[in-house]
């Protein structure tokens, strides 16, 4: 029954206007971001180049300076971004807690808050904040000098205190600040990166991570509409009662619909991945490099499938529970929050819905973050399964309540 | 298999409101009519029988299976809800095939049964017609096809003829009679003509209670000798309506031919006539009251 129903549900998705809008918007959006690659990354770095790109630093002094600079900015703006369970949460501390943060900051830097505030204002005044590049440069260049005697252990303890005050999922967790401070690469590092791109990423895998970065942004929101439309279909067509009265269980009905929607959303994503990968693959081959032809399947399935699973599953659950389009608003807010909540465009996975990798390559960094990525993706796969089980429970409860009632109910309730 | 529905002391409450109160019924094989005014609790009873609503109290078995075994009950039951509809973008064949899958039928079974059912409900030629383009009658016929496609022992149809034109209504009633062989067809309606034309056994439900359960002839016997027809001046009509239960009026110029229910001959020119189910139903609904506006 499941297989037959799944195929019928796929056909139903293919008849949906919302689905075609999803496909067109997705293709247009991703294509607009990825159509102008100059393949610089495929050129082997040469000694004496002016710039080799950026990499995560392991320099403890730099990590401390940038993390404290981040803390100073959060304190100045009066709010702290956290991601408990992957959802963006703006934390505002009470006066007493802000005082404690100030004390920690002063302890680590050996300066008073007022002095640091003046330095911060002087620094940012040097840049034109209305220009994006200038604002980004101001952010990148801003750092706070630390107290000379401050040890890394002492700094770690101070950050643990900050985490206790602002809660879980902040930038002040060890795993976060140790993978979130960037410095320019040296020739040796660049060469090592290039070699890793050729040998470990086989070129196309690295390029597909960049594709997943852009696609992931749009896939945090676009599938919501497909999911909501699919979940409201019975109600719109007034077929709830007749479907409820049939033998098929909630698991079969909801499961086949969910799987059909997921497969139908995944197909254009993989087709797009293939088309985007093609010039990269051909370029690599023409340059005599070995490239992974199946990267368009491997990377998006790891990177994007869990995201599509949770977005679709949550839209099913919210829609089934509320019989409304509420999921569109809730999940769009989540997607946007996740997008703007990332501290960096490369890495900073945590439990964020959108896992950013806005660069071609950086295999060495990827290796150091792969475990975090797998945790993130595993978490969302599990959460998606939970959402679908809850959707089935909601569906069966509605089934036992008869969906809508007779005139006795309508006139008396 | 025992083909009957046994209901004992069935009660269904919606919060504080009682929709069904201590309903007891025995429904045998064949067509069975459930009659009652709007809001009597017919749909609630149908939904309890199709496992779409949980009963509050009482015992219900369908073909010997307790109603609590919803999965088994759904296997042997076909349901045509009051406002049957399907996805507008599907055609008749696709819709029936989809619902057949939900009924657990295999591909081979569906290949045979879907065209067979469409033919039975006279929709085979319209198999490519989209649901959104179908008339109300065509939709109801498709509805009955989906209710019987898995060969259920019990078919429950909730007000199936409401909104149909006379020709469609007759065609639909005949169809129900045809499929009632070897199974139970429980027809719920507030249209007395549907019951009169199709059912021998009926129950009348009013305000959540059974006020009649038996053979149509037993219902008719309630008003035997109490139905009269007379020709009166049209100007007298209001006065007569206030005094008697008038079940039919035909006004022609200054005169009106009326049909009424009275315990004894109301006036000299009135003639006793044979009662029909509508008269008996009206009498039952308004029993004890001789001044009713109809």
Interface residues (C-beta under 8 A of the other chain):
Chain A: X1 X4 X5 X8 X12 X15 X233 X237 X238 X239 X241 X242 X243 X244 X245 X246 X247 X248 X249 X253 X399 X400 X401 X402 X403 X405 X406 X407 X408 X409 X411 X412 X413
Chain B: X14 X15 X17 X19 X38 X39 X40 X41 X42 X43 X44 X46 X47 X50 X51 X52 X53 X54 X70 X71 X74 X75 X77 X79 X80 X81 X82 X83 X84 X85 X86 X87 X88 X89 X97 X98 X99 X101 X102 X103 X104 X107 X143 X146 X150 X208
